[in-house]
Amino acid sequence: MTTASPTIRHLLDNGRDDRPAILAPNRPVLSYQGLRKHVDYTLGVVRGFGVGRNQRIAIVLPNGPEMASAFVTLGSAATTAPLNPAYRADEFDFYLSDLKPAVLVVARGDEGPATQVARKHGIAVLALGKDERLPAGTFDLAPESHADAALLQKRGASSDGPPQPNDIALVLHTSGTTSRPKIVPLMQKNVTASASHIARTLALSQDDRCLNVMPLFHIHGLIAAVLSSLNAGASVVCTEGFNALNFFARLSEFEPSWYTAVPTMHQAILTRAERNKEALERAKLRFIRSSSASLPPQVMAALEKTFNAPVIESYGMTEAAHQMASNPLPPRARKPGSVGIAAGPEIAIMADDGSLLAAGAQGEIVIRGPNVTAGYESNPKANEEAFTHGWFRTGDLGVLDGEGYLAITGRKKEIINRGGEKISPREVDEVLLDHPAVAQVVTFGVPHAKLGEDVAAAVVLKPDAQADEKTIRAFAAERLADFKVPRQVLIMDELPKGATGKVQRIGLAQKLGLAK
């Protein structure tokens, strides 16, 4: 089924009782009947701890079936706020202060920085316990300590019923690479609409199985892998996260029909494909999905050749509960370098003055639809800047062709302004990836005393390949206008990445010590 449900709890009714919902390595399977019972049981537990509708439950758990189930079950009772378990104390201090959750959920026995910061703020800590003999994703919740039990007792029980469509299901922060992170509230009906859009785009059925390798504190994994699968009555394999070393073993063990990942993960998988030919021969992928960053056409071609399956590139962002556009499945056209057609919300191209542009004209990509946030929390200035005539401004630049396919030409904040010449770093990326020795690349702006900005690129070479800065620059100079050629090429063992595996251009010059 791909019809949008009003809430996460209603969405789970799409799965047949006996069908598998959540799978994980070395665990019994959790059926839809079992998942629904666990959701209903957890609602009573959460209300007993005094947490009502629209109150926030911060979740700090490692990737795996419990994290996936916690998002679904706790999101069917209150508002979930997943946080990266790798954050340090000062980061947890910021996020917990900003979110003001009613409780924090951590793995039983976790006395890490999240727990310590929660206690400092007087936030009750709930310990999530699991029994590995029981189905994947089942858990119990209990106060972590006597002090936490006392805090919960003060709250008293809540008599609220289950969440309604306009209640907030999920809150996430923007990346905050150039400003203070903003809180993005997503209603129940926003996340279920997006799950339905993705399931429809990918023609998911109960026979599909997704191998999730994405982190589950991020919108991509939560909605595209977990919730879209459950919307279709399909199943999702919840791994411990992305690990290129065991990806092919998981592929053989669980025989998924698809997986979704960011481009850097796809590239890491390709580097190990030659050593896993038997797993490749047994693979039964119906398609591969890529999102959250631009997929170089060279990587798309290599994936399709390696797995003998179509690669579906999609375009998403947190404010849209993930998916906005997607290339369609065959036999419809997939256009390399395009993120496809509108796949949920309406998409248009807007000029700076707020007018909508015709096909072929470049401008800012804007969206509106049932999956789009109603606005940032407690941030009227950001909302005034983000919404124009009911359209949400994504901050990305793009062009719609005559068939409605969208090409992203850059991000407003990522465009390099070299002495008045505007350069899209993606264009330079794609040229450098044609170099036979280059495996990965990210082009970015660096400060320049006279020009304002200049072009730099960080490059990872293919195994056993050889190239230096001079030869890579010469390669670029044959294919790009002089002002677009990187003045600096840094050859690295690995590209610096953010928590979700994406390479972040903004702030990269500072991170690499080039912003002096």
N, C-alpha and C positions, 0 to 999 in steps of 0.2 A: 504493500500500500504506500502511496505517496501523497495522500491527502493530509493537509496540515491539521494538526490536533490543537486544541485550545491550551493545553498544559502538557508538561513532561509526563505526568502521571497518565493522562489520557493517551498519549503517544504510545505508551507501553502496551496498550490493549491491541495494537496492530500485530503482535506476535502470538502465534499459536502456543497453547500451553506446553506442548511437548518439544517445541523447537528450541535449539540452543540459542542463548542470548550472549553470554560472556564465557570465553574460554581463556585459559592461561597455561603456561608450561607447568607440568607436574601437579595439576589440580583437576578435580572433577568439574564437569561442565555445569554451569548455572542455566537452567531453562527459563523460559519466559514466565511460566507459572511460579517458579521459585523467585525470580526477580520481582514480580509484582507483590508476592507475599512479603518479601524483604522490604520493599518500599513502604507497604502499609504498616508493617511492624515498626519500621524506623520512624515513621510519622508520629506514632504514639510515644516512642522513646524521646524524640526531640521535644514534643509538646510537654512531656513530663519534666524535662529540664528547663522549662519556661521559655522556650524559643518559639515565637509565633511567626505568622506570615510576614514577609518583608523584613524580618530581622536577619542579621547576617551571620553566617557560619564560615569563618576562615578555615581553609583546608590546606594543611602542609603535609603532604604524603608523597612517597616515591611513586614513580610510574608503576602501573600494574593493575590487576583486576579490582583491588579495593579502591584505588583512586577513581577508576571509571565508575564503579558502583556508587561511591560516595557522592560524586557529582550528580548522578541520576536520582539516588534515594534522598539525599539531603536537599537537592533541588526540587524534589516533589513535596517538600515540607516547608522550606524557607528560602532564603537567598544565599547562594553559594559564592564564596570569594576564594578561588584557588590561588595559591602563592607558590612561587618557585622554592623548592626545598633547599636549593643551593644559596639562597640569600644569606648574607651575614647579619649580625645583630643590628647594625645601624639601618640596614635596609628593612628588616622586619619592624624596627621601631617606626620608620616612616609609614610603611603600608598599614600596620595595625592601628597607628594613630589616625591615619586618614580614613580607614574603613570603619573603625569603631564597631567591630563585630561583637555579637552577644557571647559567642564562644569560639574557641579555637580547637580544631580536631587535628591530632597528630597520631602517629603510630605509637602503640603501647610501649612505654619505656623510653620514649624519645625525650631526652633532657637537653636538646639542642637549643640554639639561640632563639628559635620561635617560641618555645615554651618559656624560656627565661624572660623574654620581652613581654609576653602575654601576662606573666605574673606581675611584672613591674607596672603594667597598666591595669591590673585588677580584672583581667579577662579570664573567665573560667576555662580550664583546659580539659577537653574530653579525649580519653585514650581510645583509639580504635584497635581492637584486638581481632585476630583472625586465627582460624584453625585450618591448617593446610589439608586436613582430611575432608573438609566440607567444600561445597561447590565454590568455584572462583567468584570473588566479589561479595561473599557473605561476610558479615562482621558484627561485632557487638561494640557498644559505646558505654563507657563508664567514666566517672570523674577520675582524673589522673592522680589526685591526692586528696587527703582529708580537707585541705584548704579549698580545693576546687569544689568538693562536695558541699562545703559550707556556703560558697559563693552561689552555687546553683540553688541551694535551699532558700536563700534569700529571695531569689527570683520568683519562686513559686511556679506552679504548673500553668500552662497556657491552655485556654479553651478554644483557640482558633481552629477552624477547619483547614482543609487542604488549600493551597494557593489557587488563585483565580487567574484568568488569562492576562489581566493587566498588572498583576503583581510582578515584582522584580525576581527573576530566576537566577541571574548571574551578574556579578559585577567584576570587571577587569579594568586594569589601568592601561592607558596608552604607554608606548615605549618611553616617552619623555626624553628623547635624544637631544632635543634642543630647548626644552622647557620643562617645567614641573609636570610630571605625569598627571593625566586627567582621568577621573573615574567615569567609566562607560557602563551605565546600567542597561541591562537587556531584560525585557519583560518575558514572561512565559511564552506569550504568543510570538515574540521575536525569534526566540531560539527554536521553537517548534516549526515556525514558517521556514527558517533557514534549513533545518533538517529535512523538511519536505522538499524544498527546492533542490537540494543536493541529491536526494534519493531519486527524484524525477529525472534530473540531468543524467545520472549514471544508470538509469533503468534498474535500480536495485530491486531484488526480490528476496524472498525468504531463503533462497538457495545460495545467496551470496555470503561471502565471508571476508571481512576486512582484517588485514594484519596491521595493527596500529603500532607505529614506531615513533609517533610524535609525542612530545611532552604534553601531559594532561593538565598543565596549568595555563595552557594556551588555547585560544579559540579554535585553531585548526584541528587539533586532536579531539577536543571536546565535541565539536559539532560535526566536522566532516567525517571523522572516523567513527566515534561512538554513537552520537545521537542520530545521524542519518541512517546508520545500520539498524538501530532499534526502531526507527520510524518505518523501515521497510519490513520489519519482522525477520531481519537477517541476523547474522552473528558477527561478533568482533573479538579478535584475539588480542588480549591486553598484555603486551610484553613489558619487560622492565625498562624499555626505552630503546633508542636507536643504538645498535652496536653492529657495525659493518662486519665484524668477525663472525657473528652468529646469525646474521640475516638469512643466509641461504639454508642454514639448518632449520630455522623457523619456517622458511618457505616449504621445505620438504615435510616437516612434522605436521603442519596444520593445513597445507594445501589451500591457501586463501585464493579467492578469485580476484582480489585487488589489494593494493596498498596505496597510501597517500603520504607524501613527504615533501620536504623543501628541496630545492635544487642541489644544495651541498650534500645532502644525504644521498640523492640519486647518483651524484658523481662519485661518492665514496663506494657505493654499491658496485658501480661499473668497474672500479679499479680492482675489485676482487672477483669479478665475473669469470675471468679466464681460469681461475683456480677452482671454480665450482661448476664445472660443465655438467656433471651428473644431476645436480640440483636444478640446473637450468632446463635440462631435458625433461625432467619430471614436473616442472612448474606448470600450473594451470591458470595463469593470470588471464582474466578476461580483458582487463585494462590496467593501466597505471595512472595515478593521478598526481599532479604536481601543483603546488600553490604556495602562497606567502612570500614569494620572490620571483623575479623574472627567470624563466627557464631558457637558457641559451639554446638556439635551434640545433647546435651541434650535439648537445646532451640529449635532446629529444630524439634525434635520429639514432644515436648510439643506443639508447634505451629500447627503442622499437626494434632495432636489429638484434639486440642481445636477448630480449624476452619474447620476441615475435608477438607483441601485443601493442595495441594503440596506446599512446600517451595522451592523456587529457589534461591540458593546462587550464587552470582556473585562477580566478582573481578574487581575493577576499580581503577583508579587514575586520578588526574587532567591532567597529561601529555598525557594521552590517551583519553582526552575528555570523560572520565569515563570508559566505559566498555571494558575489555580485554578478560575475560573468564566468562563462566556461565554454571551452570548445566542446562541441557535441560529439557523441559516439558515432562511429561509422554506421551507415554509409554517408552520413553528412560530412561536410568538409571540416577537417582540422587544419588550421593555418599556423604553421610554425612562425613564432614571433608575435602571434596574436593570443590574447587571453579569451577569445571566443565571443559569443553573443550573450545578451542579457539572460541571466539564469536565475531569476527570482525577482529582484527589484527592477524598475525601469532605469535605463541608463541614458544619459545625454551628455553633450559637450557644451560647456558654458564659457562665454567670454568674460573678461574681467568686469564688464558692466552689468553682468547678470543675464544677458540675452543668450538664447540657445543657438548654437551654430549648426550649419548644414554638414552633411557627410563630406569627409575629406578635409575639414578644417580642424586645426589643432587648438585645443583649449583645455580647461580643467574638467576632469571627469566628475559628474554629479549623479547622484542616485536618489530614488525614493521608492518606498515599498514596505510591506508588512514586516520585513526582517530588520529594518533600520531603526537604530536607537532613537528615542524621542529627544535626546539631548544629553550633554554631559551634566554630571551632578554638581550643583552649587557653583556653576561657572558661566554666568550670563555673558561675559565677554567672549568666551570661546564659542558659545552657542550662536551669538550674533555673527561671528565670523564664519561659522561652519554651515549655517543654513541661509539659503537665498530662495525666496519664493517657494518654500516647501521642499527644495532640493538640498540634499546634504553634499557639501563640497569635500571631495576625498583628499584634495591636496596633490593628486596625481594628474599629470598632463597626458593627453591621449588624442586619438583620432578614431572615429567610426567610419568604416568604409561603406560602400553602397549596399552591401549585404548585411550590415549591422554587426560586423566583426570589429572588435575593439583592439587597438594596438596602444600599449602604454609607451609613451615616448620619454617619460622621465617623471621624477617627483619634483615638485616646485622647489623644495628645500635642497634637493640633491643636484640640481642643474649647476654646472660649473660656469662661473662668469669670468672669463679670461680677457680682461681688458675690454669688456663690452661684447665679446663673442660668446654666445651661449652654447654650451657643449653638453650633450646628453651622455652621461657616463656609460649607459647601457650600450650605446652605439660603439664606443671604444672597446667595451668588454667583448662584444661579438666579433670584432675584427681580430683582437688578440687571441681569442679561442681558436681561430683558424690556424694559428702557428702550430706546427706539428709537435712541438715540445711542450706546449702549454696545456695543463689539465684544468686549472681553475684560475680565475682572475677577478679582481674587483678594482674598478677605476674610481677615483675620488679626487676631490679638490684639496689643494694645499695652499696656505696663505703665500702671497707674493707681494713684495714691497711696492712694486710699480703697477703690476697688472691687477692687483686685488686677489686673484686666485690663479693658480696654474694647475696643470693636469698631472696626476701621478697614478701609478697602477701597482698593485701588489699581485704577484704571480706565484702559483705553485706549479712546478714542472711534473710531467709524467714520470713514473718510475723508470730509472735508467736513462732518461732523456737529458740532453745537455743544451744549454742556451745561456747567454748572459744578457745584461741590460742593453748592451750595444746592438746585438743582433735582433733583440725583440723590438727595440725602438726603430731599427732600420726596416723591419717587417711592417711595422705600423705606418712608417713614413711613405711606404709604397702604396698604401691603401686608404690613407686618411689625409685630409687637408692639414697643412703644417701646424695650425693652431690647435688641432685636436690630438696631436701626437704627445704621449706622456713624456714630460721632461725628466721624470724619475720613474724607474722601474725597480721595485724591490722584489727580489726572488726569495721566497719564504718556504719553510717546510709545511706550514699550515696557515690558512687565513684566519684572522681573529673573527670569532663569531659571537653572536648574542646567545641568550639562554635557550632560544628555540632552534638554534642551528642556522639561523640566517646571518649572512654577512651584512653588517650595518655600515653603509657608506658615511652617514653623518657621524662626525666625531672620530672617524678613523685616523685622520691626520694627527689629532691629539694623542690618540691611543698609541700610535707608532712613533711619537716623538718628532713629528714633522711640522708642528704648528708653532715653532719658536719665532 
